[in-house]
Amino acid sequence: MSNPKKTYRLSFFNQGKIYEIYANSILQSELFGFIEVEGIVFGSKTSLVVDPSEEHLKTEFDGVSKTHIPMQAIIRIDEVEETGQSKITDSDGKNSNVANFPVFAPNGDRPKK
């Protein structure tokens, strides 16, 4: 019986946006409070339709062999059978039920209850 290679879908916050990437390896980092991500996978180049957010991710992670993401930025990690398309979406909160924790205003004030 063959052991198929695992692929993970990782969603995390970065600079006010939600990044969704695919990777071959996700481990607890030696750096306290970080997740180590290796082998970032992007969609095939055979498609004629080009997604600008995936192209932005390709250039952002070009030449990166390993990245460390803070645990508090992680939204979700899924083990998947097939690689999908990596993307960047806005996290404005208007059409989403996902929120950063903790939530502080940019000027450092705590939100009103």
Residue, then its C-alpha position, 0 to 999 in steps of 0.5 A: m500500500s502506498n503512502p500518499k504525500k500529505t498536503y495541507r491548506l493553511s489559512f492565516f492573517n497577514q497585514g489585514k488580509i487572509y492568506e490561504i496557501y498549500a504546503n507539504s509540511i507544517l510543523q511546530s517551529e523551534l521558535f516559540g509561538f510559531i508554526e513552520v511551513e515548508g514546501i509551499v505549493f502553487g497551482s499548475k501553470t497549464s491554466l490560461v486563467v491567471d489569478p492575480s492573488e495567486e501570482h502575488l503569493k508566488t512572488e511573495f514566497d519566491g525563493v522561500s524554503k521555509t517560513h515561520i507564521p505566528m500561532q495567533a495568526i493561524i485561522r485553520i489548518d486542513e489536511v487535503e487530498e488535492t491542492g487548490q488555488s492559493k489566494i488572498t482575501d480581504s478580512d474587512g469583517k463585513n462578509s466574514n465570521v472570522a475575526n482577529f484575536p485580540v481585536f484592538a483599534p489601530n491607535g491602541d484603544r480597546p474596542k467599546k463593548 
